[in-house]
Amino acid sequence: MYNSNKRGGAALVAVLIMMILVAVGVAVMIITGKGNIDEADNVPAFTPTSESAADSKPDESSAPDDSSTESQPDSSKPDDSSIPENAVVLTEAETFKEIDYKAANMTGKYAILVSADDMKILAGINHEKKIYPASMTKVMTIIVAAENIKDPDSKYKFTKQMLDDLNNQGASMAGFAANEEVAFIDLLYGAILQSGADATTGLANLVAGSETDFVALMNKKAEEMGLETTHFTNCSGLHDKEHYSSCKDMATILCYALKNETCKKVLTTHKYTTAKTPQHPDGVKLSSTVLDSFSGYYVDLGLDGKKDGEILGGKSGFTDEAGNALETVYEYNGKTYISVVTKCTSKNAAVIDNMAVYERNLSK
């Protein structure tokens, strides 16, 4: 009993001493002002709106919120340091004018005209607004493929499952077969001339191992190029609300592609036949959907019934959400121009609208 009470008494004394020390410490903190939790007054507090918001990462792939002033650049204070080193910048020409789509009877209300030689925007309407690029996406696909392929002589072997998945999504196809081994260069032509999603998916798997990893390369390239209104979720242009761009960004991508010898050749080729395989003993015959759509049409800058210059190639696209889209490469008097039109009511209307952009805004 004696020993036990002695330990209990010592404990009581220890507790009393601790209480006195704590009281003294609190008094010192109050006097010195160290009792304020928010010592770093300049650091804003993080206030999650919900428990899940505090634990989750922001969705970086979501479309920009136009109502957020924080996400919008301050055009009155340009910061050159924010422009990526490899950015491809289109700037408005001093003679820039707004495209009068009503006077030109255009069905598409999103359009741009660019001088590819000096990267100047000559004319435009809603050209910086978000649109769905549909198969115009494939121009970025061949850029990323051409710049990242390790072995240009490599081949990709198609699987039945992959082709069935694309067919079930209603994707346009170049016509490659299950178990067919297709050369890298043939995949590039299949992606652009016939707008084949089989070709673009083959490129993605061949170059990056999967479409997901390839799309990451596409978005990285978009960032390097300084594209402000572009985000990709797939390599073919199938509709996704988070897969978007603008006429300006699409024109920028096409300008960039023309500086790559391989991409330029593919984009401006009319007819091409792939290498022979057991599945296609005569190869797959490909024809540019863009140049085919211009059959019987020509650009008439003087509106005098005479042909001026030449449509060299480009890329078309269509989804229900995107409407009919068309970007072309046009050459006149040794100069190269690019026109992009979207939201057109039909494939034929896209061709007529595209020509109208040239005819109404270029001088003969």
C-alpha positions as CSV (number, residue, x, y, z in Angstrom):
1,M,0.0,0.0,0.0
2,Y,2.8,2.4,0.9
3,N,4.8,2.0,-2.3
4,S,1.6,2.3,-4.4
5,N,0.5,5.5,-2.7
6,K,4.0,6.9,-3.2
7,R,3.9,6.3,-6.9
8,G,0.4,7.8,-7.0
9,G,1.5,10.9,-5.2
10,A,4.5,11.4,-7.5
11,A,2.2,11.2,-10.5
12,L,-0.1,13.8,-9.0
13,V,2.8,16.2,-8.5
14,A,4.0,15.6,-12.1
15,V,0.6,16.5,-13.4
16,L,0.5,19.7,-11.4
17,I,3.9,20.7,-12.7
18,M,2.9,20.0,-16.3
19,M,-0.2,22.1,-15.9
20,I,1.8,25.0,-14.6
21,L,4.3,24.8,-17.5
22,V,1.4,24.7,-20.1
23,A,-0.2,27.7,-18.5
24,V,3.1,29.6,-18.6
25,G,3.6,28.6,-22.3
26,V,0.2,29.8,-23.3
27,A,0.8,33.1,-21.6
28,V,4.0,33.6,-23.4
29,M,2.4,32.7,-26.8
30,I,-0.4,35.3,-26.2
31,I,2.1,38.0,-25.2
32,T,4.4,37.3,-28.2
33,G,1.5,36.8,-30.7
34,K,2.6,33.3,-31.6
35,G,-0.8,31.9,-30.8
36,N,-2.1,32.9,-34.3
37,I,-2.5,29.8,-36.5
38,D,-2.6,31.8,-39.8
39,E,1.0,33.0,-39.5
40,A,1.4,33.0,-43.3
41,D,-1.2,35.7,-44.0
42,N,-0.3,35.9,-47.7
43,V,-0.9,32.2,-48.4
44,P,-4.6,31.7,-49.5
45,A,-6.4,28.9,-47.7
46,F,-7.5,25.9,-49.8
47,T,-11.2,25.5,-49.3
48,P,-12.6,22.3,-51.0
49,T,-16.3,22.4,-51.8
50,S,-16.7,18.8,-50.8
51,E,-14.8,15.9,-49.3
52,S,-14.2,14.4,-52.8
53,A,-12.9,17.8,-54.1
54,A,-10.3,17.8,-51.4
55,D,-9.0,14.4,-52.3
56,S,-9.2,14.4,-56.1
57,K,-7.0,16.0,-58.7
58,P,-8.5,18.5,-61.1
59,D,-9.6,17.2,-64.5
60,E,-6.9,18.7,-66.8
61,S,-8.7,17.4,-69.9
62,S,-11.9,19.3,-69.4
63,A,-12.8,22.1,-71.7
64,P,-11.9,25.6,-70.6
65,D,-14.5,27.6,-68.8
66,D,-15.1,30.7,-70.8
67,S,-16.7,32.4,-67.8
68,S,-13.4,32.0,-65.8
69,T,-11.3,35.1,-66.0
70,E,-8.3,33.2,-64.6
71,S,-8.2,30.9,-67.6
72,Q,-8.2,33.7,-70.1
73,P,-4.9,35.4,-71.2
74,D,-4.6,39.1,-70.7
75,S,-4.3,40.3,-74.2
76,S,-3.3,43.8,-73.1
77,K,-0.2,42.5,-71.4
78,P,1.5,40.0,-73.7
79,D,4.0,37.8,-71.9
80,D,6.5,36.4,-74.4
81,S,8.0,34.2,-71.7
82,S,4.7,32.2,-71.7
83,I,5.0,31.2,-75.4
84,P,6.4,27.7,-75.7
85,E,9.8,27.6,-77.4
86,N,8.5,25.5,-80.3
87,A,5.2,27.4,-80.7
88,V,3.8,27.9,-84.1
89,V,2.2,31.3,-84.0
90,L,-0.4,32.7,-86.4
91,T,-0.9,36.4,-86.2
92,E,-3.4,38.7,-87.9
93,A,-2.2,40.5,-91.0
94,E,-2.5,44.3,-91.0
95,T,-5.1,43.8,-93.8
96,F,-7.1,41.3,-91.8
97,K,-10.8,41.4,-92.5
98,E,-13.8,39.5,-91.2
99,I,-15.3,37.0,-93.6
100,D,-18.7,38.0,-94.7
101,Y,-20.3,34.5,-94.9
102,K,-23.7,35.9,-95.7
103,A,-22.6,37.8,-98.7
104,A,-20.7,34.7,-99.9
105,N,-23.7,32.5,-99.2
106,M,-21.6,30.2,-97.0
107,T,-23.4,27.6,-94.8
108,G,-20.4,27.4,-92.4
109,K,-20.0,30.3,-90.0
110,Y,-16.6,29.2,-88.7
111,A,-13.7,29.9,-91.2
112,I,-10.2,31.2,-91.6
113,L,-7.8,32.1,-94.4
114,V,-4.1,31.9,-93.8
115,S,-1.0,32.8,-95.7
116,A,1.1,29.7,-95.0
117,D,4.4,31.3,-96.1
118,D,4.4,34.0,-93.5
119,M,1.9,32.6,-91.0
120,K,-0.5,35.5,-91.3
121,I,-4.2,35.3,-90.8
122,L,-5.7,37.2,-93.8
123,A,-9.4,36.7,-92.9
124,G,-11.6,34.9,-90.5
125,I,-15.0,34.5,-88.8
126,N,-15.4,32.8,-85.4
127,H,-12.0,31.3,-86.1
128,E,-10.8,31.2,-82.5
129,K,-14.0,29.7,-81.1
130,K,-14.2,26.0,-80.1
131,I,-15.3,23.5,-82.7
132,Y,-15.2,19.8,-83.1
133,P,-12.5,19.0,-85.7
134,A,-13.7,15.5,-86.7
135,S,-11.2,13.8,-89.1
136,M,-9.2,17.0,-89.6
137,T,-7.6,15.6,-86.4
138,K,-5.7,13.1,-88.5
139,V,-3.3,15.9,-89.7
140,M,-1.9,16.0,-86.1
141,T,-1.9,12.2,-86.0
142,I,0.5,11.9,-89.0
143,I,2.7,14.8,-87.6
144,V,3.1,13.0,-84.3
145,A,3.6,9.6,-86.0
146,A,6.2,11.0,-88.4
147,E,8.2,12.7,-85.6
148,N,8.1,9.8,-83.2
149,I,8.4,6.6,-85.3
150,K,11.6,4.8,-84.3
151,D,11.8,2.6,-87.4
152,P,10.2,4.1,-90.6
153,D,10.4,0.6,-92.2
154,S,8.4,-1.0,-89.4
155,K,5.0,-2.6,-90.1
156,Y,1.8,-3.0,-88.1
157,K,-0.3,-6.2,-87.9
158,F,-4.1,-5.5,-87.7
159,T,-6.3,-7.6,-85.5
160,K,-9.9,-8.6,-86.2
161,Q,-10.9,-7.2,-82.8
162,M,-9.5,-3.7,-83.4
163,L,-11.1,-3.5,-86.9
164,D,-14.5,-4.7,-85.5
165,D,-14.4,-2.1,-82.7
166,L,-13.8,0.7,-85.3
167,N,-16.5,-0.6,-87.6
168,N,-19.0,-0.7,-84.7
169,Q,-18.2,3.0,-84.0
170,G,-19.0,3.9,-87.6
171,A,-15.5,5.1,-88.2
172,S,-14.3,5.6,-91.8
173,M,-11.8,3.0,-92.9
174,A,-9.0,2.7,-95.4
175,G,-9.7,-0.9,-96.0
176,F,-7.0,-2.9,-94.3
177,A,-7.7,-6.5,-93.3
178,A,-7.3,-8.6,-90.2
179,N,-3.8,-10.1,-89.8
180,E,-2.5,-7.9,-92.6
181,E,0.9,-6.4,-92.0
182,V,1.0,-2.8,-93.3
183,A,4.0,-0.6,-93.7
184,F,4.3,2.6,-91.7
185,I,4.3,4.8,-94.8
186,D,1.2,3.1,-96.1
187,L,-0.6,3.8,-92.8
188,L,0.2,7.5,-93.2
189,Y,-1.5,7.6,-96.7
190,G,-4.4,5.5,-95.4
191,A,-5.0,8.0,-92.6
192,I,-5.1,11.0,-94.9
193,L,-6.3,10.0,-98.4
194,Q,-9.1,7.7,-97.2
195,S,-9.4,9.1,-93.7
196,G,-9.0,5.6,-92.3
197,A,-9.4,5.2,-88.6
198,D,-7.9,1.8,-89.1
199,A,-4.8,3.5,-90.3
200,T,-4.6,6.1,-87.5
201,T,-5.2,3.4,-84.8
202,G,-2.5,1.3,-86.5
203,L,-0.1,4.3,-86.4
204,A,-0.9,4.9,-82.7
205,N,-0.2,1.3,-81.7
206,L,2.9,1.1,-83.8
207,V,4.4,4.4,-82.6
208,A,3.3,4.5,-78.9
209,G,2.1,1.0,-78.1
210,S,-1.5,2.2,-77.5
211,E,-3.9,4.9,-78.6
212,T,-4.0,6.3,-75.1
213,D,-0.2,6.9,-75.0
214,F,-0.3,8.2,-78.6
215,V,-3.0,10.8,-77.7
216,A,-0.8,11.9,-74.8
217,L,1.9,12.7,-77.4
218,M,-0.7,14.6,-79.5
219,N,-1.7,16.8,-76.6
220,K,2.0,17.3,-75.7
221,K,2.6,18.4,-79.3
222,A,-0.4,20.8,-79.2
223,E,1.1,22.3,-76.1
224,E,4.5,22.7,-77.6
225,M,3.0,24.4,-80.6
226,G,1.2,26.9,-78.4
227,L,-2.3,25.8,-79.5
228,E,-4.8,27.6,-77.2
229,T,-8.1,25.8,-78.0
230,T,-7.1,22.2,-78.7
231,H,-7.4,19.0,-76.8
232,F,-7.5,15.4,-78.2
233,T,-9.0,12.3,-76.8
234,N,-8.5,10.0,-79.8
235,C,-6.3,9.9,-82.9
236,S,-9.1,9.7,-85.5
237,G,-11.5,12.5,-84.7
238,L,-14.4,10.4,-83.5
239,H,-16.7,12.6,-81.5
240,D,-16.0,13.3,-77.9
241,K,-17.1,16.5,-76.0
242,E,-13.5,16.8,-74.7
243,H,-12.0,16.4,-78.2
244,Y,-12.0,19.9,-79.6
245,S,-10.1,22.6,-81.5
246,S,-10.7,25.8,-83.5
247,C,-10.3,26.9,-87.1
248,K,-7.2,28.9,-86.1
249,D,-5.6,25.9,-84.4
250,M,-6.4,23.5,-87.2
251,A,-4.9,26.0,-89.7
252,T,-1.8,26.2,-87.5
253,I,-1.5,22.4,-87.4
254,L,-1.8,22.2,-91.2
255,C,0.9,25.0,-91.6
256,Y,3.2,23.0,-89.4
257,A,2.5,19.8,-91.4
258,L,3.5,21.4,-94.6
259,K,7.0,22.1,-93.2
260,N,7.5,18.3,-92.7
261,E,8.5,16.8,-96.1
262,T,6.8,13.5,-95.4
263,C,3.5,15.0,-94.1
264,K,3.4,17.5,-97.0
265,K,3.8,14.7,-99.6
266,V,1.0,12.7,-98.0
267,L,-1.3,15.6,-97.7
268,T,-0.9,16.7,-101.3
269,T,-1.0,13.2,-103.0
270,H,-4.1,12.3,-105.1
271,K,-3.7,8.6,-105.8
272,Y,-1.6,6.0,-103.9
273,T,-1.4,2.2,-103.8
274,T,-0.1,0.4,-100.8
275,A,2.4,-2.4,-100.9
276,K,1.2,-5.9,-101.9
277,T,0.2,-8.3,-99.1
278,P,-1.4,-11.7,-99.0
279,Q,-4.6,-10.1,-98.0
280,H,-4.4,-7.5,-100.8
281,P,-2.2,-9.0,-103.7
282,D,-2.6,-5.8,-105.7
283,G,-2.3,-3.5,-102.7
284,V,-5.0,-1.1,-101.4
285,K,-5.8,1.6,-103.9
286,L,-6.3,5.0,-102.1
287,S,-7.6,8.2,-103.4
288,S,-7.7,11.7,-101.7
289,T,-11.3,12.4,-100.5
290,V,-10.4,16.1,-100.6
291,L,-9.1,16.2,-104.2
292,D,-11.9,13.9,-105.3
293,S,-14.5,16.3,-103.8
294,F,-13.0,19.2,-105.9
295,S,-13.6,17.3,-109.2
296,G,-15.4,19.8,-111.5
297,Y,-14.6,22.7,-109.2
298,Y,-11.9,25.3,-109.3
299,V,-11.0,28.5,-107.5
300,D,-11.9,31.6,-109.6
301,L,-10.4,34.6,-107.9
302,G,-11.4,37.1,-110.6
303,L,-14.9,35.6,-110.7
304,D,-14.5,35.7,-114.5
305,G,-15.0,32.0,-115.2
306,K,-11.3,31.2,-115.3
307,K,-9.3,28.9,-113.1
308,D,-6.8,30.6,-110.8
309,G,-4.2,28.5,-109.0
310,E,-4.5,24.9,-107.7
311,I,-6.0,23.1,-104.7
312,L,-3.0,20.9,-103.7
313,G,-4.7,18.8,-101.0
314,G,-5.8,19.0,-97.4
315,K,-8.2,17.1,-95.1
316,S,-11.9,16.8,-94.7
317,G,-14.0,15.6,-91.8
318,F,-17.6,14.9,-90.7
319,T,-19.5,13.9,-87.6
320,D,-23.1,14.8,-86.7
321,E,-21.8,17.2,-84.0
322,A,-19.0,18.8,-86.1
323,G,-21.0,19.1,-89.3
324,N,-19.0,19.0,-92.5
325,A,-15.4,20.4,-92.2
326,L,-12.8,21.0,-94.8
327,E,-9.3,22.4,-94.8
328,T,-7.3,22.8,-98.0
329,V,-3.9,23.8,-99.3
330,Y,-4.1,26.2,-102.2
331,E,-1.3,27.5,-104.4
332,Y,-1.5,30.7,-106.4
333,N,1.3,32.7,-108.0
334,G,3.9,30.8,-106.1
335,K,2.3,31.4,-102.7
336,T,0.6,28.9,-100.5
337,Y,-2.6,29.5,-98.6
338,I,-4.8,27.5,-96.2
339,S,-8.5,27.7,-95.8
340,V,-10.5,26.0,-93.0
341,V,-14.3,25.9,-92.9
342,T,-16.5,24.0,-90.4
343,K,-20.1,23.5,-89.5
344,C,-21.1,23.3,-93.2
345,T,-24.4,21.7,-94.1
346,S,-23.1,19.1,-96.5
347,K,-19.9,17.8,-98.1
348,N,-20.6,19.7,-101.3
349,A,-21.4,22.9,-99.3
350,A,-18.0,22.6,-97.5
351,V,-16.2,22.6,-100.9
352,I,-18.2,25.6,-102.1
353,D,-17.6,27.5,-98.8
354,N,-13.9,26.7,-98.9
355,M,-13.6,28.1,-102.4
356,A,-15.6,31.2,-101.4
357,V,-13.1,31.9,-98.6
358,Y,-10.4,32.2,-101.3
359,E,-12.4,33.9,-103.9
360,R,-13.9,36.6,-101.6
361,N,-10.7,37.4,-99.7
362,L,-7.7,37.0,-102.2
363,S,-7.0,39.3,-105.0
364,K,-6.1,38.1,-108.5
